[in-house]
Amino acid sequence: MRTHTLRTSALVATALAAALATTACGSGSSGAERSASSAPQTGVSAPSAPAASASGRPTGTGGDRAPGAAAPRPDSKGKGSPASDREAGNSGAAGGTDGAGGPLATCTGANSAVDVKRPARPINHLLLTTTNRGSVPCDLYGAPLLRFDGDQAATAVDDSTRGHSVIRLGPGESAYASVVLAGERTGSEVNGRTVARLAVLFAPRDGSGSTGPSVRLTLPADTYKTDDATVTHWMSDLDEALAH
């Protein structure tokens, strides 16, 4: 009887120990789950990698642009604009059109006035001033073509003064030319004489002959010239013209 009682007690103790061990294991597992669920959340997620295009380069960063292709340059309005768009219509060529799209006129006696004066310096010179009296720009070519009194030949042009192939005069604008009345030669060989009248003719665009009406002027009193007189090309600067 005593032996049976001891065996029973041993079995009960063994069962109780097994139950306590099972309880301990379950309690530790739930504690770890509570610790993981109660961990503070930072609100920051790891950045995702950009999607790759078919070429293997990331999209949305310019990676799909063809190799060597430049990004379009913005114009003043922020739009891509090729250089040809910005430069269109700015040819500026002589004999083109005015701002209204009409043909440019050549400066002649029909639209320009000419004035002649004898400057104090340099001596033995005349100063010619032509002014656009029209309502649109006109083009002035080469040098003035001059005939004093009844001369059969035009006054020689000093080609060392050639500057612009054309001077464009807006309404009211002027250009200048200087006449050297006597050259270095003296005496009867150069046919020195006093002249009273001057005809001013205008060169055409192609430089052959003259074009349009001429302007006839009365010269300052006692204007003396020789056959080797010369005239400069038209110049837009007054001081430059008087320097020759």
Secondary structure, DSSP 8 states (H G I E B T S, - for coil): -HHHHHHHHHHHHHHHHHHHHHHHHHHHHHHHHHHHHTS------------B-TTSSBTTTTTTS-TT-----B-TTSSB--HHHHHTT----TT-B-TTS-B-EE--TTTEEEEEE--SSSTTEEEEEEEE-SSS-EEEEEEEEEEETT-SS--EE-GGG---SEEEE-TT-EEEEEEE---S--SGGGT-EEEEEEEEEEE-TT-SS-EEEEEEEEEEEEEEE-TT-EE---BS-HHHHHT-
